[in-house]
Amino acid sequence: MDLGVRRALASHRGRFLTALSDWLTTSLGTAPRDTGLYERALSHGSASSDSYQRLEFLGDRVLGLAVSRWLFATYPTESEGQLSRRFNALVTGVVCADIARAIGVAPYLKLGKQARDDGAFDSDNILGDVTEALIGALYLDHGFDAADAFVRRHWKALVEGHADAPRHPKSALQEWAAANNRRAPVYAIVDRSGPHHAPRFTVLVNVGPAGEASATGSSKQEAETAAAIAMLEKLK
């Protein structure tokens, strides 16, 4: 490779790392010590064999512990069931994806060409996974307290914004069916489209004579939840 090209690439790499470090410091609340950890957390499998998957696995557990401890202390009189409803509403892939958008993850994602062309920069699946991977990286780089501080900073409005423990839409629809002597809701995937790394699922929920509703999401769970919401709206 020509010396001038090598120097240009090195300069570009240096500018990228500086921008990444500045963004991480602002978004995570502390300066990175091992930038490589965060680069891995931002790398999709389409761009690198050293992708975010292992860090996502770790970050998912760190997020769960941080939220569990927080809820346990914040709502001392609530039952296990109430705390579980809050927890389940807070750690979904959709919530994690919204956090990724709020902190501006997209410009720093490493994606293969096909993934970029398919719009993976805005995939709930990928953005949610990357948020968890960043939490995992932060935990390895700075310990649990730093990861916990990040979660408390970005989940604050969600944790403290509900006077009552939220019910998951699927649970709410199940309870409506039981209270109205209707059969339990039945969910079925009626369509799947999109590439493997950014799929789209369309799910139909049927509640017998009460009717049915459908919705689309980036995962089966997300589509089922959206279908339950649509059905509850029809039942109002």
MILOLUM-90728 format. One record per residue: residue in one letter; z, y, x of N, C-alpha, C, O in turn. Coordinates in steps of 0.05 Angstrom, whole numbers, padded with zeros to 5 digits, always signed. Atoms other than C-alpha are relative to their C-alpha. Example, Ala and Ser with C-alpha at 12.3 -4.5 7.8 and 13.67 -1.06 7.14 Angstrom:
<pts>
A+00000-00024+00018+00156-00090+00246+00000+00024+00018+00013+00024+00039
S-00001-00024-00016+00143-00021+00273+00014+00022-00015+00018+00044-00005
</pts>
This chain:
<pts>
M+00000-00024+00017+00000+00000+00000+00000+00025+00018+00014+00026+00038
D+00002-00025-00015-00018+00069+00025+00028+00014+00002+00043+00014-00017
L-00025-00013-00005+00041+00108+00055+00005+00022-00021+00028+00025-00030
G-00004-00021+00019+00029+00166+00008+00007-00010-00028+00024+00001-00042
V-00007+00012+00026+00031+00121-00053+00029-00010+00000+00043-00006-00020
R-00028+00010-00003+00096+00089-00028+00020+00023-00003+00040+00021-00016
R-00018-00024+00002+00127+00158-00020+00001+00011-00028+00023+00019-00038
A+00001-00010+00028+00104+00179-00089+00017-00018-00018+00032-00008-00035
L-00015+00019+00017+00133+00116-00120+00030+00003+00005+00046+00002-00013
A-00029-00004-00007+00199+00126-00082+00011+00025-00012+00034+00026-00022
S-00009-00026+00011+00203+00198-00105+00004-00003-00030+00023+00007-00042
H-00003+00004+00029+00190+00178-00177+00024-00017-00007+00039-00011-00026
R-00023+00017+00004+00242+00123-00172+00026+00016+00003+00045+00013-00012
G-00024-00016-00004+00292+00173-00145+00006+00019-00023+00029+00022-00031
R-00003-00018+00022+00280+00222-00201+00010-00015-00025+00027-00005-00040
F-00008+00017+00023+00287+00166-00253+00030-00007+00002+00045-00005-00017
L-00028+00008-00003+00353+00143-00224+00019+00023-00004+00041+00020-00015
T-00016-00024+00004+00380+00214-00223+00003+00006-00029+00025+00012-00039
A-00001-00006+00029+00361+00225-00295+00016-00021-00015+00031-00015-00033
L-00015+00021+00012+00389+00157-00314+00030+00004+00004+00046+00001-00014
S-00028-00004-00006+00455+00171-00279+00012+00023-00016+00034+00021-00027
D-00009-00023+00015+00461+00239-00313+00004-00008-00029+00023+00000-00042
W-00001+00008+00028+00446+00209-00381+00024-00019-00005+00038-00017-00025
L-00022+00019+00003+00496+00152-00371+00027+00014+00001+00045+00008-00015
T-00025-00015-00002+00550+00200-00350+00007+00014-00026+00030+00014-00035
T-00004-00014+00025+00540+00241-00413+00005-00019-00023+00023-00015-00040
S-00001+00019+00023+00531+00182-00461+00024-00018+00001+00036-00023-00020
L-00022+00019-00002+00584+00135-00434+00027+00013+00006+00047+00001+00003
G-00025-00014-00005+00635+00188-00415+00011-00004+00028+00033+00006+00033
T-00009+00003-00028+00640+00168-00342-00024-00006+00017-00044-00018+00008
A+00023+00004-00018+00594+00166-00282-00003-00029+00008+00017-00042+00014
P+00004+00029-00007+00563+00098-00266+00006-00004+00030-00001+00013+00047
R-00004+00008-00028+00585+00064-00202-00021-00019+00009-00031-00018+00032
D+00021+00019-00006+00535+00008-00206-00023+00004-00019-00024-00008-00041
T+00022-00007+00017+00471+00036-00235-00017-00024-00008-00028-00026-00029
G+00015+00024+00005+00438-00032-00230+00009-00015-00025-00008-00027-00039
L-00010+00012+00024+00483-00059-00285-00012+00012-00025-00020-00002-00043
Y+00011-00014+00024+00458-00007-00334-00030-00002-00002-00041-00004-00024
E+00029+00005+00001+00386-00016-00314-00006-00027-00012-00024-00030-00028
R+00003+00026+00012+00394-00089-00332+00006+00001-00030-00008-00011-00046
A-00007-00002+00029+00427-00070-00398-00022+00013-00016-00024+00009-00040
L+00021-00014+00013+00366-00028-00414-00027-00015+00002-00048-00005-00006
S+00024+00015-00006+00315-00082-00394-00005-00022-00021+00011-00041-00023
H+00008+00021+00020+00281-00123-00449-00014-00023+00015-00025-00019+00036
G+00011+00024-00012+00257-00193-00434-00030+00002+00005-00041-00012+00022
S+00029-00003-00004+00184-00170-00440-00006+00015+00026-00029+00015+00035
A+00005-00016-00024+00194-00126-00378+00013-00012+00024+00004-00006+00047
S-00015+00012-00022+00241-00167-00335+00013-00026-00007+00023-00029-00029
S-00014+00026+00005+00268-00237-00328+00030+00005+00002+00046-00011-00009
D-00028-00007-00002+00334-00203-00311+00006+00020-00023+00010+00044-00018
S-00001-00017+00023+00342-00176-00382+00029+00005-00008+00048-00004+00005
Y-00027-00008+00010+00401-00150-00423+00015-00023-00014+00038-00018-00022
Q-00012+00020+00017+00418-00216-00457+00028-00008+00007+00045-00010-00010
R-00027+00008-00008+00478-00237-00416+00020+00023-00004+00042+00019-00013
L-00018-00023+00004+00507-00166-00418+00004+00005-00030+00026+00013-00038
E-00003-00003+00029+00494-00164-00493+00022-00020-00010+00039-00013-00026
F-00020+00021+00007+00535-00229-00500+00028+00011+00006+00046+00008-00011
L-00026-00011-00008+00593-00197-00463+00008+00024-00016+00030+00026-00027
G-00006-00025+00015+00588-00129-00497+00007-00005-00029+00023+00010-00040
D-00007+00007+00028+00589-00161-00566+00029-00007-00002+00042+00002-00022
R-00028+00008+00001+00657-00191-00550+00018+00024+00006+00040+00026-00006
V-00017-00023-00006+00684-00127-00519+00001+00019-00024+00022+00030-00030
L+00001-00017+00024+00661-00086-00579+00018-00012-00022+00033+00003-00035
G-00016+00013+00021+00694-00137-00626+00030+00004+00006+00045+00010-00013
L-00028-00004-00006+00760-00132-00589+00009+00029-00003+00030+00034-00014
A-00006-00028+00003+00758-00056-00586+00004+00008-00029+00023+00022-00036
V-00001-00007+00028+00744-00049-00660+00024-00014-00014+00037-00002-00030
S-00022+00015+00012+00795-00103-00679+00027+00013+00006+00043+00017-00012
R-00025-00014-00008+00851-00069-00640+00003+00026-00015+00025+00033-00024
W+00000-00026+00013+00832-00002-00669+00007-00002-00030+00024+00013-00040
L-00006+00004+00028+00832-00026-00741+00028-00009-00005+00042+00000-00024
F-00027+00010+00003+00897-00064-00732+00021+00022+00001+00040+00022-00014
A-00019-00022-00003+00932-00001-00709-00004+00022-00021+00016+00035-00029
T+00006-00022+00018+00898+00047-00757+00008-00006-00029+00015+00012-00044
Y-00006+00008+00028+00910+00008-00822+00021-00022+00000+00016-00045-00005
P-00021+00019-00003+00978-00025-00813+00008-00015-00026+00021-00036-00024
T-00008+00013+00025+00987-00043-00887-00022-00017-00012-00018-00030-00033
E+00022+00015+00012+00920-00076-00899+00001-00030+00007+00012-00038+00028
S+00001+00029-00004+00910-00151-00906-00022-00008+00019-00039+00009+00027
E+00021+00010-00018+00868-00194-00861-00027+00003-00013-00047+00010+00001
G+00026-00002+00014+00813-00194-00914-00011+00028+00001-00035+00033+00005
Q+00009-00028-00001+00811-00118-00917-00009+00008+00028-00029+00022+00031
L+00008-00006-00027+00810-00112-00842-00026-00013+00008-00043-00002+00022
S+00025+00014-00006+00755-00164-00838-00024+00014-00013-00046+00016+00000
R+00023-00015+00013+00712-00124-00888-00006+00025+00017-00030+00031+00021
R+00005-00023-00016+00721-00062-00846-00015-00008+00026-00035+00004+00034
F+00012+00009-00025+00705-00100-00782-00029-00008-00003-00046+00001+00012
N+00027+00009+00005+00643-00133-00810-00020+00023-00005-00043+00021+00001
A+00017-00023+00006+00616-00066-00833-00005+00017+00025-00024+00033+00025
L+00001-00018-00024+00627-00034-00764-00016-00012+00023-00025+00004+00040
V+00012+00012-00024+00596-00084-00716-00028-00012-00005-00037-00028+00011
T+00026+00010+00006+00529-00098-00748-00021+00010+00020-00016+00031+00033
G+00022-00009-00017+00464-00093-00710-00011+00027-00008-00019+00043+00009
V+00010-00025+00010+00443-00035-00754+00018+00023+00010+00007+00044+00019
V-00018-00020-00010+00505+00005-00735-00004+00004+00030-00005+00027+00039
C+00005-00002-00029+00495-00010-00661-00026+00014+00006-00028+00030+00025
A+00026-00013-00004+00422+00011-00667+00003+00030-00005-00009+00046+00009
D-00004-00028+00006+00444+00077-00699+00014+00014+00023+00008+00037+00030
I-00014-00012-00023+00491+00089-00640-00020+00004+00022-00019+00024+00036
A+00021-00003-00021+00433+00076-00592-00017+00024-00005-00023+00039+00014
R+00017-00024+00007+00391+00128-00628+00016+00026+00005+00005+00045+00015
A-00017-00025-00002+00449+00178-00628+00003+00008+00029+00004+00032+00035
I-00004-00007-00028+00458+00173-00552-00026+00003+00015-00026+00010+00039
G+00026-00004-00012+00384+00174-00538-00009-00022+00020-00018-00016+00042
V+00006+00023-00018+00372+00104-00509-00030-00002+00005-00038-00009+00027
A+00029+00007-00001+00296+00100-00523-00014+00008+00026-00029-00009+00037
P+00016-00008-00024+00269+00140-00462+00007-00017+00024-00008-00018+00044
Y-00009+00015-00024+00308+00094-00414-00005-00030-00003+00001-00046+00015
L+00006+00028+00004+00287+00027-00444-00022-00010+00018-00042+00004+00022
K+00021+00012-00016+00247-00019-00400-00013-00022-00018+00000-00042-00024
L+00014+00018+00018+00195-00055-00443-00027-00007+00012-00039+00009+00026
G+00027+00007-00008+00132-00094-00429-00021+00015-00017-00014+00026-00038
K+00021-00015+00013+00066-00064-00451-00003-00008-00029-00005+00010-00047
Q+00003+00009+00028+00059-00107-00514+00023+00009-00017+00019+00018-00040
A-00023-00009+00015+00130-00090-00535-00001+00030-00006+00006+00039-00027
R+00003-00029+00004+00116-00016-00525-00020+00005-00022-00016+00022-00040
D+00021-00004+00020+00052-00021-00565+00009-00008-00028+00000+00004-00048
D-00010+00009+00026+00090-00057-00621+00022+00018-00011+00033+00012-00032
G-00021-00019+00010+00140+00001-00627+00028-00010+00004+00046-00003-00012
A-00027+00011-00004+00199-00036-00598+00021+00021+00007+00045+00016+00005
F-00019-00022-00006+00230+00031-00577+00017+00006-00024+00039+00017-00021
D-00015-00006+00024+00253+00037-00650+00008-00025-00015+00014-00023-00039
S-00009+00025+00013+00270-00036-00665+00030-00001-00003+00044+00002+00017
D-00029+00003+00004+00339-00044-00696+00011-00023+00017+00032-00021+00029
N-00009+00023-00016+00344-00112-00662+00004+00007+00029+00025+00001+00041
I-00001-00006-00028+00329-00086-00593+00021+00022+00006+00037+00020+00024
L-00019-00022-00004+00368-00021-00599+00029-00009-00003+00047-00001+00012
G-00027+00011+00004+00429-00058-00627+00009-00017+00024+00032-00014+00033
D-00007+00017-00023+00427-00109-00571+00006+00017+00025+00024+00011+00040
V-00003-00017-00024+00420-00054-00518+00027+00014-00001+00040+00017+00020
T-00027-00013+00003+00482-00017-00545+00022-00019+00009+00039-00012+00024
E-00021+00020-00008+00523-00081-00537-00002-00006+00030+00018-00009+00043
A+00003+00005-00028+00493-00093-00468+00011+00023+00017+00023+00018+00038
L-00011-00023-00014+00512-00022-00447+00031-00002+00000+00044+00006+00020
I-00029+00004+00001+00583-00036-00470+00009-00021+00020+00030-00018+00033
G-00006+00020-00020+00583-00099-00429-00001+00010+00028+00016+00004+00045
A+00003-00011-00027+00558-00062-00368+00023+00019+00006+00034+00019+00028
L-00022-00019-00004+00610-00007-00377+00026-00015+00005+00042-00007+00021
Y-00025+00016-00004+00665-00060-00382+00000-00011+00029+00021-00010+00042
L+00001+00011-00027+00642-00093-00317+00003+00022+00021+00015+00018+00042
D+00000-00022-00019+00634-00025-00282+00026+00015+00001+00035+00023+00023
H-00024-00017+00001+00697+00010-00305+00024-00012-00014+00046+00000-00015
G-00023+00013+00013+00741-00039-00344+00001+00005-00029-00015+00020-00041
F-00001-00002+00030+00762-00046-00416+00007+00027-00010-00005+00036-00031
D-00008-00027+00010+00794+00023-00423-00024+00018-00003-00026+00033-00022
A+00024-00017+00001+00727+00057-00408-00018-00009-00023-00028+00008-00038
A+00016+00010+00022+00690+00011-00457+00013+00007-00027-00001+00015-00046
D-00015-00007+00024+00744+00023-00509-00003+00030-00007-00007+00037-00030
A+00004-00028+00004+00738+00098-00500-00027+00007-00011-00031+00024-00028
F+00027-00003+00010+00663+00094-00511-00002-00007-00029-00013+00008-00045
V+00001+00009+00028+00672+00055-00575+00015+00020-00018+00005+00027-00039
R-00015-00019+00017+00725+00103-00601-00014+00027-00003-00012+00040-00024
R+00015-00026+00001+00681+00163-00585-00023-00002-00021-00027+00016-00036
H+00025+00002+00016+00619+00137-00621+00004-00013-00027-00013-00011-00044
W-00005+00013+00026+00650+00096-00678+00022+00015-00016+00029+00006-00037
K-00022-00014+00012+00704+00147-00696-00004+00007-00029+00013+00000-00046
A+00005-00008+00028+00672+00174-00760-00002-00025-00018+00006-00023-00041
L+00003+00024+00016+00657+00103-00783+00027-00013-00005+00032-00023-00027
V-00026+00013+00003+00727+00076-00771+00018+00016-00018+00032+00005-00035
E-00020-00017+00014+00765+00135-00799-00012+00013-00025+00002+00028-00039
G+00012-00014+00022+00716+00156-00853+00002-00014-00027-00009-00003-00047
H-00002+00014+00025+00734+00105-00907+00029-00003-00008+00044-00016+00007
A-00028+00003+00009+00798+00110-00947+00005-00029-00008+00027-00040-00004
D-00002+00028+00008+00785+00040-00975-00017-00018+00018-00038-00009+00028
A+00016+00019-00016+00761-00021-00938-00026-00005-00014-00027-00014-00037
P+00026+00004+00013+00686-00025-00951-00005-00029-00005+00002-00046+00011
R+00009+00027+00005+00659-00087-00983-00029-00003+00009-00045+00015+00005
H+00028+00006-00008+00597-00118-00953-00016-00002-00026-00007-00015-00045
P+00016+00002+00024+00540-00111-01004-00004-00028-00011-00004-00032-00035
K+00003+00027+00010+00530-00186-01007+00025-00010-00013+00024-00024-00033
S-00026+00008+00013+00604-00196-01022+00003+00014-00027+00012+00002-00046
A-00002-00015+00025+00601-00141-01075-00018-00013-00022-00010-00015-00045
L+00018+00013+00019+00541-00175-01108+00011-00027-00009+00009-00034-00033
Q-00013+00025+00007+00576-00242-01106+00023+00004-00020+00025-00011-00039
E-00022-00006+00018+00637-00212-01139-00009+00008-00027+00002+00001-00048
W+00011-00009+00026+00595-00179-01193-00009-00024-00016-00004-00027-00039
A+00010+00023+00014+00562-00245-01209+00023-00017-00011+00021-00027-00034
A-00023+00015+00009+00629-00281-01214+00014+00013-00024+00021+00000-00043
A-00014-00015+00021+00660-00226-01257-00016+00000-00026-00005+00004-00047
N+00017-00001+00024+00600-00228-01305-00011-00027-00008-00031-00029-00022
N+00008+00027+00007+00594-00303-01310-00030-00006+00005-00043-00019-00010
R+00027+00005-00008+00527-00304-01274+00000-00019+00024+00020-00021+00038
R+00002+00018-00022+00503-00354-01223+00002+00016+00026-00004+00040+00027
A-00003-00014-00025+00516-00338-01150-00028+00009+00010-00048-00005+00004
P+00026-00010-00010+00460-00296-01117-00013-00020+00018+00000-00033+00035
V+00016+00017-00017+00405-00336-01084-00019+00017+00016-00034+00032+00005
Y+00017-00016-00018+00370-00307-01024-00023-00017+00011-00018-00040+00019
A+00022+00016-00011+00301-00329-01000-00018+00019+00016-00024+00041+00007
I+00019-00015-00016+00255-00304-00945-00028-00004-00013-00038-00026-00015
V+00027+00002+00012+00188-00288-00978-00022+00010+00019-00046+00006+00013
D+00020-00008-00019+00153-00258-00918+00012+00005+00027+00035+00015+00029
R-00009-00007-00028+00159-00253-00842-00025+00010+00014-00045-00003+00015
S+00023-00012-00014+00114-00208-00801+00010+00012+00026+00034+00012+00032
G-00007-00013-00025+00112-00173-00735+00002-00019+00023+00003-00043+00019
P-00002+00017-00024+00117-00199-00663+00027-00012+00003+00046-00004-00011
H-00025+00015-00003+00172-00245-00639+00023+00019+00007+00045+00015-00003
H-00022-00017-00009+00212-00189-00606+00007+00022-00020+00027+00036-00018
A-00006-00021+00019+00208-00142-00666-00009-00010-00028-00027+00002-00040
P+00008+00011+00026+00203-00184-00730+00008+00017-00023+00026+00033-00021
R-00008-00013+00025+00205-00159-00801+00002-00022-00021-00016-00038-00025
F-00005+00020+00020+00235-00202-00856+00001+00013-00027+00014+00034-00030
T-00003-00009+00028+00227-00192-00931+00015-00022-00015+00006-00045-00015
V-00018+00019+00014+00281-00225-00972+00001+00007-00030+00004+00031-00037
L-00003-00004+00029+00285-00234-01048+00027-00012-00007+00033-00035+00000
V-00026+00010+00010+00353-00241-01081-00003-00003-00030-00013+00016-00044
N+00002+00005+00028+00356-00272-01150+00028-00006-00012+00044-00021+00000
V-00026+00004+00014+00416-00269-01198-00005-00009-00028+00007+00000-00047
G+00006+00011+00026+00386-00308-01255-00010+00020-00020-00026+00037-00013
P+00009-00019+00020+00377-00270-01320+00005+00030+00006-00007+00048-00005
A-00007-00028-00008+00407-00208-01287-00023+00013+00015-00024+00037+00017
G+00024-00011-00013+00342-00200-01248-00001-00007+00030+00015-00023+00040
E+00004+00004-00028+00320-00198-01176-00008+00026+00014-00017+00045+00001
A+00007-00023-00016+00307-00149-01120-00008-00009+00028+00001-00030+00037
S+00008+00008-00027+00274-00151-01052+00003+00024+00019+00004+00047+00011
A-00002-00020-00020+00280-00113-00987-00009-00011+00027-00010-00036+00030
T+00010+00008-00027+00256-00115-00915+00019+00010+00022+00030+00032+00019
G-00016-00008-00022+00294-00112-00850-00009-00013+00026-00027-00030+00025
S+00008+00011-00026+00289-00128-00776+00013-00027+00007+00008-00038+00028
S-00012+00027-00003+00331-00191-00784+00005-00011-00028+00005+00004-00047
K-00005+00013+00026+00345-00241-00839+00025+00012-00013+00026+00018-00037
Q-00025-00011+00011+00416-00214-00846-00003+00028-00010+00007+00036-00031
E+00005-00027+00008+00393-00142-00849-00015+00001-00026-00009+00017-00044
A+00016+00000+00024+00341-00158-00902+00016-00010-00024+00013+00001-00046
E-00017+00009+00022+00391-00197-00944+00020+00021-00009+00024+00025-00033
T-00018-00022+00007+00440-00139-00941-00014+00021-00016-00004+00031-00036
A+00016-00020+00013+00386-00090-00961-00008-00009-00028-00008+00007-00047
A+00007+00010+00027+00365-00135-01019+00024+00000-00018+00021+00006-00042
A-00024-00001+00016+00437-00140-01043+00005+00029-00009+00013+00033-00032
I-00004-00028+00008+00442-00064-01042-00020+00008-00022-00012+00021-00041
A+00020-00006+00020+00377-00058-01081+00007-00013-00027+00004+00000-00048
M-00008+00013+00025+00403-00108-01132+00024+00013-00013+00024+00016-00038
L-00023-00014+00011+00469-00072-01140-00008+00026-00013+00003+00034-00034
E+00010-00024+00012+00431-00008-01153-00013-00005-00027-00009+00011-00046
K+00013+00008+00025+00391-00043-01208+00021-00006-00021+00016-00002-00045
L-00021+00008+00019+00456-00067-01240+00017+00022-00009+00033+00019-00029
K-00017-00022+00008+00488+00001-01244-00006+00009-00029+00007+00027-00039
</pts>
